[in-house]
Amino acid sequence: MTAGDALLARLGDRLSGLRGRMTPNAEMEKITWFRAGGLADVLYQPADEDDLAAFLKAVPLDVPVVVVGIGSNLLVREGGIAGFVVRLSAKGFGEAEVISETRIRAGAACPDKRLAGVALEAGIGGFHFYHGIPGGVGGALRMNAGANGVETRERVVEVRALDRQGNLHVLSNEEMGYAYRHSSAAADLIFTSAVFEGYPEDKARIREAMVAVQHHRETVQPIREKTGGSTFKNPEGTSAWKEIDKAGCRGLLIGGAQMSPMHCNFMINTGTATGFDLEFLGETVRARVLEASGIRLHWEIKRIGRFKSGREVQEFLGQLL
């Protein structure tokens, strides 16, 4: 019996009545944009916020619950993910609607690009930067996603979230505790939707800004590769790509993983990369940048799951130290 099947058998009737989709032994490589990674014991896609609350109330606290978004900036290790992986579905959490002249409510599974499109059609300015972020609203809320000089914290009014016990919380912008690529909201909170606010703006100007964002992405980023977007956060006073380049890591290849020759803060799967290849490449780059400039880069990509074996961990650490 697999770990996923055993977990479902253990919980038995506790999960009865849930309306979402339950998938044991789910292949995470089909979800992540890197197209790499091991199995999740069980993948759960809730039908809506009430269904997610019921799920959280039903699952004992000793069972791990990990939340993932659309998989754009996610690295999953080969050993897979213990417990449940929750992925909010487009059907229950993917909509965006205009609720006032300047406000939009969007579900956590709504793609950032769709949020930008809804704002355009409503003539609401301040959302053009989302057109260039390859992620979803939930991830943007968690990491204060930003681009082109604008950040999520500048648009958020309030956020709905469920805690690990299934209790509802509504957080203000201030309570989200935003900083650069970071939110200090409790780690166990699962964001379900948020209200954003922009300002009235001519549609032609919004469209022009969105076209500029798209042109920038197409000319400087490897958007047609299997990538997770920016690998590392920008250090204070400089850019991650500049430090990576100075350390001689542009185009660096380990296994099937490579730092993009086009934009060296983008890590790509050239076709055969494992999660181990990708993480080892990233840590190698961090070590070389630290040696070259004294700057310690911090991951922007979220890494989750277990290493495949104890030996793999030893080899990983041994080559870094």
PyMOL commands that set and color helices and strands:
alter all, ss='L'
color gray80, all
select helices_A, chain A and resi 3-15+28-30+49-58+90-93+112-122+128-132+137-143+152-154+174-176+203-220+240-246+275-293+310-320
alter helices_A, ss='H'
color red, helices_A
select strands_A, chain A and resi 21-27+39-45+65-68+74-76+81-87+96-98+103-107+124-125+146-147+150-151+156-162+168-172+178-179+182-183+190-197+199-200+226-230+253-254+257-259+266-269+302-304
alter strands_A, ss='S'
color yellow, strands_A
deselect
rebuild
show_as cartoon
